[in-house]
């Protein structure tokens, strides 16, 4: 698949999506971090998240706010 084609280590990738049972579960399955955006199906996905919480998921308003959070994390990591 794409991971093989591009040589991606999925556990080091970040998943962003609005559907908990597919987007966040994919991240969980590979041990990666996920951002659940509250646009689209995001609000409906909150109920699923309560039933099957994943500690590496971050709730964000939209994809732009997810990008800002990721940028902050990258800047923080580079300081050390």
mmCIF file as gemmi writes it, N, C-alpha and C atoms, coordinates in Angstrom:
data_model
loop_
_atom_site.group_PDB
_atom_site.id
_atom_site.type_symbol
_atom_site.label_atom_id
_atom_site.label_alt_id
_atom_site.label_comp_id
_atom_site.label_asym_id
_atom_site.label_entity_id
_atom_site.label_seq_id
_atom_site.pdbx_PDB_ins_code
_atom_site.Cartn_x
_atom_site.Cartn_y
_atom_site.Cartn_z
_atom_site.occupancy
_atom_site.B_iso_or_equiv
_atom_site.pdbx_formal_charge
_atom_site.auth_seq_id
_atom_site.auth_asym_id
_atom_site.pdbx_PDB_model_num
ATOM 1 N N . UNK Axp A 1 ? 0.841 -1.167 0 1 0 ? 1 A 1
ATOM 2 C CA . UNK Axp A 1 ? 0 0 0 1 0 ? 1 A 1
ATOM 3 C C . UNK Axp A 1 ? 0.899 1.247 0 1 0 ? 1 A 1
ATOM 4 N N . UNK Axp A 2 ? 0.343 2.417 0.282 1 0 ? 2 A 1
ATOM 5 C CA . UNK Axp A 2 ? 1.106 3.672 0.266 1 0 ? 2 A 1
ATOM 6 C C . UNK Axp A 2 ? 2.275 3.643 1.242 1 0 ? 2 A 1
ATOM 7 N N . UNK Axp A 3 ? 2.069 3.051 2.415 1 0 ? 3 A 1
ATOM 8 C CA . UNK Axp A 3 ? 3.155 2.984 3.409 1 0 ? 3 A 1
ATOM 9 C C . UNK Axp A 3 ? 4.343 2.227 2.846 1 0 ? 3 A 1
ATOM 10 N N . UNK Axp A 4 ? 4.073 1.133 2.177 1 0 ? 4 A 1
ATOM 11 C CA . UNK Axp A 4 ? 5.155 0.348 1.571 1 0 ? 4 A 1
ATOM 12 C C . UNK Axp A 4 ? 5.77 1.096 0.405 1 0 ? 4 A 1
ATOM 13 N N . UNK Axp A 5 ? 4.935 1.686 -0.42 1 0 ? 5 A 1
ATOM 14 C CA . UNK Axp A 5 ? 5.41 2.386 -1.608 1 0 ? 5 A 1
ATOM 15 C C . UNK Axp A 5 ? 6.326 3.557 -1.245 1 0 ? 5 A 1
ATOM 16 N N . UNK Axp A 6 ? 5.997 4.271 -0.178 1 0 ? 6 A 1
ATOM 17 C CA . UNK Axp A 6 ? 6.778 5.445 0.213 1 0 ? 6 A 1
ATOM 18 C C . UNK Axp A 6 ? 7.703 5.19 1.399 1 0 ? 6 A 1
ATOM 19 N N . UNK Axp A 7 ? 7.748 3.959 1.882 1 0 ? 7 A 1
ATOM 20 C CA . UNK Axp A 7 ? 8.634 3.615 2.98 1 0 ? 7 A 1
ATOM 21 C C . UNK Axp A 7 ? 8.279 4.299 4.29 1 0 ? 7 A 1
ATOM 22 N N . UNK Axp A 8 ? 6.992 4.412 4.567 1 0 ? 8 A 1
ATOM 23 C CA . UNK Axp A 8 ? 6.549 5.092 5.79 1 0 ? 8 A 1
ATOM 24 C C . UNK Axp A 8 ? 6.516 4.14 6.977 1 0 ? 8 A 1
ATOM 25 N N . UNK Axp A 9 ? 6.965 4.623 8.117 1 0 ? 9 A 1
ATOM 26 C CA . UNK Axp A 9 ? 6.788 3.916 9.374 1 0 ? 9 A 1
ATOM 27 C C . UNK Axp A 9 ? 5.509 4.484 9.976 1 0 ? 9 A 1
ATOM 28 N N . UNK Axp A 10 ? 4.425 3.753 9.891 1 0 ? 10 A 1
ATOM 29 C CA . UNK Axp A 10 ? 3.123 4.277 10.288 1 0 ? 10 A 1
ATOM 30 C C . UNK Axp A 10 ? 3.047 4.658 11.757 1 0 ? 10 A 1
ATOM 31 N N . UNK Axp A 11 ? 3.855 4.047 12.605 1 0 ? 11 A 1
ATOM 32 C CA . UNK Axp A 11 ? 3.821 4.417 14.019 1 0 ? 11 A 1
ATOM 33 C C . UNK Axp A 11 ? 4.382 5.817 14.243 1 0 ? 11 A 1
ATOM 34 N N . UNK Axp A 12 ? 5.112 6.35 13.268 1 0 ? 12 A 1
ATOM 35 C CA . UNK Axp A 12 ? 5.653 7.705 13.367 1 0 ? 12 A 1
ATOM 36 C C . UNK Axp A 12 ? 4.814 8.729 12.595 1 0 ? 12 A 1
ATOM 37 N N . UNK Axp A 13 ? 3.748 8.259 11.968 1 0 ? 13 A 1
ATOM 38 C CA . UNK Axp A 13 ? 2.867 9.15 11.208 1 0 ? 13 A 1
ATOM 39 C C . UNK Axp A 13 ? 1.793 9.726 12.124 1 0 ? 13 A 1
ATOM 40 N N . UNK Axp A 14 ? 1.13 10.76 11.663 1 0 ? 14 A 1
ATOM 41 C CA . UNK Axp A 14 ? 0.027 11.379 12.387 1 0 ? 14 A 1
ATOM 42 C C . UNK Axp A 14 ? -1.229 11.206 11.543 1 0 ? 14 A 1
ATOM 43 N N . UNK Axp A 15 ? -2.289 10.771 12.186 1 0 ? 15 A 1
ATOM 44 C CA . UNK Axp A 15 ? -3.557 10.571 11.496 1 0 ? 15 A 1
ATOM 45 C C . UNK Axp A 15 ? -4.509 11.683 11.893 1 0 ? 15 A 1
ATOM 46 N N . UNK Axp A 16 ? -5.152 12.282 10.911 1 0 ? 16 A 1
ATOM 47 C CA . UNK Axp A 16 ? -6.131 13.343 11.154 1 0 ? 16 A 1
ATOM 48 C C . UNK Axp A 16 ? -7.428 12.939 10.471 1 0 ? 16 A 1
ATOM 49 N N . UNK Axp A 17 ? -8.514 12.988 11.2 1 0 ? 17 A 1
ATOM 50 C CA . UNK Axp A 17 ? -9.785 12.644 10.593 1 0 ? 17 A 1
ATOM 51 C C . UNK Axp A 17 ? -10.95 13.002 11.495 1 0 ? 17 A 1
ATOM 52 N N . UNK Axp A 18 ? -12.144 12.75 10.996 1 0 ? 18 A 1
ATOM 53 C CA . UNK Axp A 18 ? -13.353 13.083 11.747 1 0 ? 18 A 1
ATOM 54 C C . UNK Axp A 18 ? -14.177 11.857 12.118 1 0 ? 18 A 1
ATOM 55 N N . UNK Axp A 19 ? -13.71 10.676 11.757 1 0 ? 19 A 1
ATOM 56 C CA . UNK Axp A 19 ? -14.466 9.455 12.044 1 0 ? 19 A 1
ATOM 57 C C . UNK Axp A 19 ? -13.651 8.561 12.968 1 0 ? 19 A 1
ATOM 58 N N . UNK Axp A 20 ? -14.136 8.417 14.179 1 0 ? 20 A 1
ATOM 59 C CA . UNK Axp A 20 ? -13.376 7.695 15.197 1 0 ? 20 A 1
ATOM 60 C C . UNK Axp A 20 ? -13.105 6.255 14.798 1 0 ? 20 A 1
ATOM 61 N N . UNK Axp A 21 ? -14.14 5.523 14.37 1 0 ? 21 A 1
ATOM 62 C CA . UNK Axp A 21 ? -13.979 4.093 14.128 1 0 ? 21 A 1
ATOM 63 C C . UNK Axp A 21 ? -13.089 3.772 12.93 1 0 ? 21 A 1
ATOM 64 N N . UNK Axp A 22 ? -12.756 4.732 12.12 1 0 ? 22 A 1
ATOM 65 C CA . UNK Axp A 22 ? -11.809 4.433 11.036 1 0 ? 22 A 1
ATOM 66 C C . UNK Axp A 22 ? -10.515 5.219 11.204 1 0 ? 22 A 1
ATOM 67 N N . UNK Axp A 23 ? -10.585 6.515 11.321 1 0 ? 23 A 1
ATOM 68 C CA . UNK Axp A 23 ? -9.379 7.344 11.381 1 0 ? 23 A 1
ATOM 69 C C . UNK Axp A 23 ? -8.572 7.112 12.662 1 0 ? 23 A 1
ATOM 70 N N . UNK Axp A 24 ? -9.239 7.178 13.801 1 0 ? 24 A 1
ATOM 71 C CA . UNK Axp A 24 ? -8.535 7.008 15.07 1 0 ? 24 A 1
ATOM 72 C C . UNK Axp A 24 ? -8.166 5.54 15.291 1 0 ? 24 A 1
ATOM 73 N N . UNK Axp A 25 ? -9.029 4.64 14.907 1 0 ? 25 A 1
ATOM 74 C CA . UNK Axp A 25 ? -8.722 3.217 15.065 1 0 ? 25 A 1
ATOM 75 C C . UNK Axp A 25 ? -7.509 2.814 14.215 1 0 ? 25 A 1
ATOM 76 N N . UNK Axp A 26 ? -7.358 3.402 13.042 1 0 ? 26 A 1
ATOM 77 C CA . UNK Axp A 26 ? -6.18 3.113 12.231 1 0 ? 26 A 1
ATOM 78 C C . UNK Axp A 26 ? -4.927 3.561 12.974 1 0 ? 26 A 1
ATOM 79 N N . UNK Axp A 27 ? -4.961 4.748 13.565 1 0 ? 27 A 1
ATOM 80 C CA . UNK Axp A 27 ? -3.822 5.237 14.334 1 0 ? 27 A 1
ATOM 81 C C . UNK Axp A 27 ? -3.54 4.302 15.508 1 0 ? 27 A 1
ATOM 82 N N . UNK Axp A 28 ? -4.571 3.897 16.203 1 0 ? 28 A 1
ATOM 83 C CA . UNK Axp A 28 ? -4.408 2.986 17.344 1 0 ? 28 A 1
ATOM 84 C C . UNK Axp A 28 ? -3.76 1.673 16.893 1 0 ? 28 A 1
ATOM 85 N N . UNK Axp A 29 ? -4.206 1.156 15.774 1 0 ? 29 A 1
ATOM 86 C CA . UNK Axp A 29 ? -3.691 -0.127 15.284 1 0 ? 29 A 1
ATOM 87 C C . UNK Axp A 29 ? -2.204 -0.1 14.967 1 0 ? 29 A 1
ATOM 88 N N . UNK Axp A 30 ? -1.668 1.066 14.614 1 0 ? 30 A 1
ATOM 89 C CA . UNK Axp A 30 ? -0.238 1.16 14.29 1 0 ? 30 A 1
ATOM 90 C C . UNK Axp A 30 ? 0.554 1.871 15.381 1 0 ? 30 A 1
ATOM 91 N N . UNK Axp A 31 ? -0.121 2.271 16.476 1 0 ? 31 A 1
ATOM 92 C CA . UNK Axp A 31 ? 0.555 2.926 17.59 1 0 ? 31 A 1
ATOM 93 C C . UNK Axp A 31 ? 0.92 4.369 17.336 1 0 ? 31 A 1
ATOM 94 N N . UNK Axp A 32 ? 0.128 5.041 16.526 1 0 ? 32 A 1
ATOM 95 C CA . UNK Axp A 32 ? 0.405 6.42 16.144 1 0 ? 32 A 1
ATOM 96 C C . UNK Axp A 32 ? -0.514 7.39 16.877 1 0 ? 32 A 1
ATOM 97 N N . UNK Axp A 33 ? -0.193 8.663 16.766 1 0 ? 33 A 1
ATOM 98 C CA . UNK Axp A 33 ? -1.022 9.723 17.332 1 0 ? 33 A 1
ATOM 99 C C . UNK Axp A 33 ? -2.134 10.077 16.34 1 0 ? 33 A 1
ATOM 100 N N . UNK Axp A 34 ? -3.291 10.468 16.868 1 0 ? 34 A 1
ATOM 101 C CA . UNK Axp A 34 ? -4.421 10.837 16.025 1 0 ? 34 A 1
ATOM 102 C C . UNK Axp A 34 ? -5.005 12.17 16.465 1 0 ? 34 A 1
ATOM 103 N N . UNK Axp A 35 ? -5.499 12.913 15.505 1 0 ? 35 A 1
ATOM 104 C CA . UNK Axp A 35 ? -6.231 14.153 15.761 1 0 ? 35 A 1
ATOM 105 C C . UNK Axp A 35 ? -7.644 13.945 15.245 1 0 ? 35 A 1
ATOM 106 N N . UNK Axp A 36 ? -8.613 14.071 16.123 1 0 ? 36 A 1
ATOM 107 C CA . UNK Axp A 36 ? -10.019 13.949 15.756 1 0 ? 36 A 1
ATOM 108 C C . UNK Axp A 36 ? -10.573 15.353 15.612 1 0 ? 36 A 1
ATOM 109 N N . UNK Axp A 37 ? -10.943 15.721 14.394 1 0 ? 37 A 1
ATOM 110 C CA . UNK Axp A 37 ? -11.456 17.064 14.134 1 0 ? 37 A 1
ATOM 111 C C . UNK Axp A 37 ? -12.967 17.076 14.325 1 0 ? 37 A 1
ATOM 112 N N . UNK Axp A 38 ? -13.487 18.197 14.821 1 0 ? 38 A 1
ATOM 113 C CA . UNK Axp A 38 ? -14.901 18.308 15.129 1 0 ? 38 A 1
ATOM 114 C C . UNK Axp A 38 ? -15.746 18.779 13.952 1 0 ? 38 A 1
ATOM 115 N N . UNK Axp A 39 ? -15.189 18.765 12.763 1 0 ? 39 A 1
ATOM 116 C CA . UNK Axp A 39 ? -15.968 19.056 11.565 1 0 ? 39 A 1
ATOM 117 C C . UNK Axp A 39 ? -16.506 17.735 11.031 1 0 ? 39 A 1
ATOM 118 N N . UNK Axp A 40 ? -17.407 17.804 10.091 1 0 ? 40 A 1
ATOM 119 C CA . UNK Axp A 40 ? -17.953 16.575 9.517 1 0 ? 40 A 1
ATOM 120 C C . UNK Axp A 40 ? -18.607 15.705 10.576 1 0 ? 40 A 1
ATOM 121 N N . UNK Axp A 41 ? -18.127 14.47 10.701 1 0 ? 41 A 1
ATOM 122 C CA . UNK Axp A 41 ? -18.694 13.509 11.65 1 0 ? 41 A 1
ATOM 123 C C . UNK Axp A 41 ? -18.023 13.56 13.018 1 0 ? 41 A 1
ATOM 124 N N . UNK Axp A 42 ? -17.176 14.532 13.243 1 0 ? 42 A 1
ATOM 125 C CA . UNK Axp A 42 ? -16.407 14.612 14.48 1 0 ? 42 A 1
ATOM 126 C C . UNK Axp A 42 ? -17.228 14.585 15.751 1 0 ? 42 A 1
ATOM 127 N N . UNK Axp A 43 ? -18.291 15.378 15.81 1 0 ? 43 A 1
ATOM 128 C CA . UNK Axp A 43 ? -19.112 15.427 17.028 1 0 ? 43 A 1
ATOM 129 C C . UNK Axp A 43 ? -19.791 14.082 17.29 1 0 ? 43 A 1
ATOM 130 N N . UNK Axp A 44 ? -20.263 13.428 16.252 1 0 ? 44 A 1
ATOM 131 C CA . UNK Axp A 44 ? -20.878 12.113 16.425 1 0 ? 44 A 1
ATOM 132 C C . UNK Axp A 44 ? -19.846 11.09 16.899 1 0 ? 44 A 1
ATOM 133 N N . UNK Axp A 45 ? -18.605 11.283 16.514 1 0 ? 45 A 1
ATOM 134 C CA . UNK Axp A 45 ? -17.539 10.359 16.895 1 0 ? 45 A 1
ATOM 135 C C . UNK Axp A 45 ? -17.167 10.455 18.37 1 0 ? 45 A 1
ATOM 136 N N . UNK Axp A 46 ? -17.544 11.54 19.028 1 0 ? 46 A 1
ATOM 137 C CA . UNK Axp A 46 ? -17.226 11.689 20.448 1 0 ? 46 A 1
ATOM 138 C C . UNK Axp A 46 ? -17.841 10.58 21.293 1 0 ? 46 A 1
ATOM 139 N N . UNK Axp A 47 ? -19.035 10.158 20.945 1 0 ? 47 A 1
ATOM 140 C CA . UNK Axp A 47 ? -19.688 9.071 21.686 1 0 ? 47 A 1
ATOM 141 C C . UNK Axp A 47 ? -18.9 7.774 21.535 1 0 ? 47 A 1
ATOM 142 N N . UNK Axp A 48 ? -18.426 7.497 20.334 1 0 ? 48 A 1
ATOM 143 C CA . UNK Axp A 48 ? -17.603 6.301 20.118 1 0 ? 48 A 1
ATOM 144 C C . UNK Axp A 48 ? -16.321 6.383 20.934 1 0 ? 48 A 1
ATOM 145 N N . UNK Axp A 49 ? -15.745 7.565 21 1 0 ? 49 A 1
ATOM 146 C CA . UNK Axp A 49 ? -14.5 7.746 21.722 1 0 ? 49 A 1
ATOM 147 C C . UNK Axp A 49 ? -14.688 7.449 23.209 1 0 ? 49 A 1
ATOM 148 N N . UNK Axp A 50 ? -15.841 7.795 23.752 1 0 ? 50 A 1
ATOM 149 C CA . UNK Axp A 50 ? -16.112 7.523 25.161 1 0 ? 50 A 1
ATOM 150 C C . UNK Axp A 50 ? -16.185 6.021 25.431 1 0 ? 50 A 1
ATOM 151 N N . UNK Axp A 51 ? -16.678 5.27 24.459 1 0 ? 51 A 1
ATOM 152 C CA . UNK Axp A 51 ? -16.814 3.824 24.623 1 0 ? 51 A 1
ATOM 153 C C . UNK Axp A 51 ? -15.486 3.09 24.465 1 0 ? 51 A 1
ATOM 154 N N . UNK Axp A 52 ? -14.599 3.645 23.677 1 0 ? 52 A 1
ATOM 155 C CA . UNK Axp A 52 ? -13.32 2.994 23.401 1 0 ? 52 A 1
ATOM 156 C C . UNK Axp A 52 ? -12.22 4.044 23.363 1 0 ? 52 A 1
ATOM 157 N N . UNK Axp A 53 ? -11.879 4.627 24.524 1 0 ? 53 A 1
ATOM 158 C CA . UNK Axp A 53 ? -10.916 5.726 24.537 1 0 ? 53 A 1
ATOM 159 C C . UNK Axp A 53 ? -9.523 5.314 24.072 1 0 ? 53 A 1
ATOM 160 N N . UNK Axp A 54 ? -8.859 6.253 23.452 1 0 ? 54 A 1
ATOM 161 C CA . UNK Axp A 54 ? -7.483 6.059 22.998 1 0 ? 54 A 1
ATOM 162 C C . UNK Axp A 54 ? -6.677 7.237 23.522 1 0 ? 54 A 1
ATOM 163 N N . UNK Axp A 55 ? -5.655 6.956 24.307 1 0 ? 55 A 1
ATOM 164 C CA . UNK Axp A 55 ? -4.902 8.013 24.977 1 0 ? 55 A 1
ATOM 165 C C . UNK Axp A 55 ? -4.093 8.895 24.043 1 0 ? 55 A 1
ATOM 166 N N . UNK Axp A 56 ? -3.875 8.467 22.813 1 0 ? 56 A 1
ATOM 167 C CA . UNK Axp A 56 ? -3.064 9.267 21.891 1 0 ? 56 A 1
ATOM 168 C C . UNK Axp A 56 ? -3.92 10.019 20.872 1 0 ? 56 A 1
ATOM 169 N N . UNK Axp A 57 ? -5.136 10.375 21.238 1 0 ? 57 A 1
ATOM 170 C CA . UNK Axp A 57 ? -5.997 11.159 20.355 1 0 ? 57 A 1
ATOM 171 C C . UNK Axp A 57 ? -6.151 12.563 20.94 1 0 ? 57 A 1
ATOM 172 N N . UNK Axp A 58 ? -6.063 13.55 20.062 1 0 ? 58 A 1
ATOM 173 C CA . UNK Axp A 58 ? -6.21 14.95 20.433 1 0 ? 58 A 1
ATOM 174 C C . UNK Axp A 58 ? -7.448 15.482 19.713 1 0 ? 58 A 1
ATOM 175 N N . UNK Axp A 59 ? -8.327 16.138 20.445 1 0 ? 59 A 1
ATOM 176 C CA . UNK Axp A 59 ? -9.512 16.748 19.835 1 0 ? 59 A 1
ATOM 177 C C . UNK Axp A 59 ? -9.15 18.138 19.345 1 0 ? 59 A 1
ATOM 178 N N . UNK Axp A 60 ? -9.514 18.446 18.104 1 0 ? 60 A 1
ATOM 179 C CA . UNK Axp A 60 ? -9.284 19.776 17.564 1 0 ? 60 A 1
ATOM 180 C C . UNK Axp A 60 ? -10.529 20.247 16.823 1 0 ? 60 A 1
ATOM 181 N N . UNK Axp A 61 ? -10.637 21.559 16.706 1 0 ? 61 A 1
ATOM 182 C CA . UNK Axp A 61 ? -11.805 22.156 16.066 1 0 ? 61 A 1
ATOM 183 C C . UNK Axp A 61 ? -11.915 21.777 14.586 1 0 ? 61 A 1
ATOM 184 N N . UNK Axp A 62 ? -10.788 21.834 13.885 1 0 ? 62 A 1
ATOM 185 C CA . UNK Axp A 62 ? -10.782 21.554 12.447 1 0 ? 62 A 1
ATOM 186 C C . UNK Axp A 62 ? -9.368 21.17 12.015 1 0 ? 62 A 1
ATOM 187 N N . UNK Axp A 63 ? -9.177 20.955 10.746 1 0 ? 63 A 1
ATOM 188 C CA . UNK Axp A 63 ? -7.864 20.512 10.272 1 0 ? 63 A 1
ATOM 189 C C . UNK Axp A 63 ? -6.802 21.602 10.44 1 0 ? 63 A 1
ATOM 190 N N . UNK Axp A 64 ? -7.205 22.858 10.342 1 0 ? 64 A 1
ATOM 191 C CA . UNK Axp A 64 ? -6.245 23.944 10.539 1 0 ? 64 A 1
ATOM 192 C C . UNK Axp A 64 ? -5.752 23.971 11.987 1 0 ? 64 A 1
ATOM 193 N N . UNK Axp A 65 ? -6.66 23.801 12.937 1 0 ? 65 A 1
ATOM 194 C CA . UNK Axp A 65 ? -6.227 23.791 14.336 1 0 ? 65 A 1
ATOM 195 C C . UNK Axp A 65 ? -5.364 22.562 14.626 1 0 ? 65 A 1
ATOM 196 N N . UNK Axp A 66 ? -5.628 21.45 13.961 1 0 ? 66 A 1
ATOM 197 C CA . UNK Axp A 66 ? -4.765 20.274 14.105 1 0 ? 66 A 1
ATOM 198 C C . UNK Axp A 66 ? -3.362 20.588 13.587 1 0 ? 66 A 1
ATOM 199 N N . UNK Axp A 67 ? -3.28 21.265 12.451 1 0 ? 67 A 1
ATOM 200 C CA . UNK Axp A 67 ? -1.977 21.637 11.893 1 0 ? 67 A 1
ATOM 201 C C . UNK Axp A 67 ? -1.223 22.562 12.837 1 0 ? 67 A 1
ATOM 202 N N . UNK Axp A 68 ? -1.915 23.496 13.473 1 0 ? 68 A 1
ATOM 203 C CA . UNK Axp A 68 ? -1.279 24.393 14.437 1 0 ? 68 A 1
ATOM 204 C C . UNK Axp A 68 ? -0.744 23.623 15.647 1 0 ? 68 A 1
ATOM 205 N N . UNK Axp A 69 ? -1.521 22.668 16.132 1 0 ? 69 A 1
ATOM 206 C CA . UNK Axp A 69 ? -1.079 21.852 17.267 1 0 ? 69 A 1
ATOM 207 C C . UNK Axp A 69 ? 0.156 21.029 16.905 1 0 ? 69 A 1
ATOM 208 N N . UNK Axp A 70 ? 0.154 20.47 15.717 1 0 ? 70 A 1
ATOM 209 C CA . UNK Axp A 70 ? 1.302 19.675 15.261 1 0 ? 70 A 1
ATOM 210 C C . UNK Axp A 70 ? 2.532 20.565 15.145 1 0 ? 70 A 1
ATOM 211 N N . UNK Axp A 71 ? 2.354 21.754 14.599 1 0 ? 71 A 1
ATOM 212 C CA . UNK Axp A 71 ? 3.475 22.699 14.47 1 0 ? 71 A 1
ATOM 213 C C . UNK Axp A 71 ? 4.044 23.054 15.843 1 0 ? 71 A 1
ATOM 214 N N . UNK Axp A 72 ? 3.172 23.296 16.83 1 0 ? 72 A 1
ATOM 215 C CA . UNK Axp A 72 ? 3.631 23.601 18.187 1 0 ? 72 A 1
ATOM 216 C C . UNK Axp A 72 ? 4.458 22.447 18.754 1 0 ? 72 A 1
ATOM 217 N N . UNK Axp A 73 ? 3.986 21.23 18.551 1 0 ? 73 A 1
ATOM 218 C CA . UNK Axp A 73 ? 4.705 20.058 19.05 1 0 ? 73 A 1
ATOM 219 C C . UNK Axp A 73 ? 6.079 19.943 18.394 1 0 ? 73 A 1
ATOM 220 N N . UNK Axp A 74 ? 6.152 20.173 17.111 1 0 ? 74 A 1
ATOM 221 C CA . UNK Axp A 74 ? 7.425 20.085 16.398 1 0 ? 74 A 1
ATOM 222 C C . UNK Axp A 74 ? 8.387 21.146 16.915 1 0 ? 74 A 1
ATOM 223 N N . UNK Axp A 75 ? 7.9 22.359 17.092 1 0 ? 75 A 1
ATOM 224 C CA . UNK Axp A 75 ? 8.756 23.438 17.617 1 0 ? 75 A 1
ATOM 225 C C . UNK Axp A 75 ? 9.238 23.118 19.023 1 0 ? 75 A 1
ATOM 226 N N . UNK Axp A 76 ? 8.365 22.553 19.842 1 0 ? 76 A 1
ATOM 227 C CA . UNK Axp A 76 ? 8.729 22.2 21.209 1 0 ? 76 A 1
ATOM 228 C C . UNK Axp A 76 ? 9.815 21.118 21.211 1 0 ? 76 A 1
ATOM 229 N N . UNK Axp A 77 ? 9.671 20.114 20.347 1 0 ? 77 A 1
ATOM 230 C CA . UNK Axp A 77 ? 10.644 19.021 20.269 1 0 ? 77 A 1
ATOM 231 C C . UNK Axp A 77 ? 12.014 19.518 19.827 1 0 ? 77 A 1
ATOM 232 N N . UNK Axp A 78 ? 12.066 20.492 18.961 1 0 ? 78 A 1
ATOM 233 C CA . UNK Axp A 78 ? 13.343 21 18.448 1 0 ? 78 A 1
ATOM 234 C C . UNK Axp A 78 ? 14.113 21.815 19.483 1 0 ? 78 A 1
ATOM 235 N N . UNK Axp A 79 ? 13.435 22.291 20.522 1 0 ? 79 A 1
ATOM 236 C CA . UNK Axp A 79 ? 14.095 23.095 21.544 1 0 ? 79 A 1
ATOM 237 C C . UNK Axp A 79 ? 14.981 22.241 22.445 1 0 ? 79 A 1
ATOM 238 N N . UNK Axp A 80 ? 14.757 20.957 22.477 1 0 ? 80 A 1
ATOM 239 C CA . UNK Axp A 80 ? 15.517 20.089 23.389 1 0 ? 80 A 1
ATOM 240 C C . UNK Axp A 80 ? 16.586 19.319 22.688 1 0 ? 80 A 1
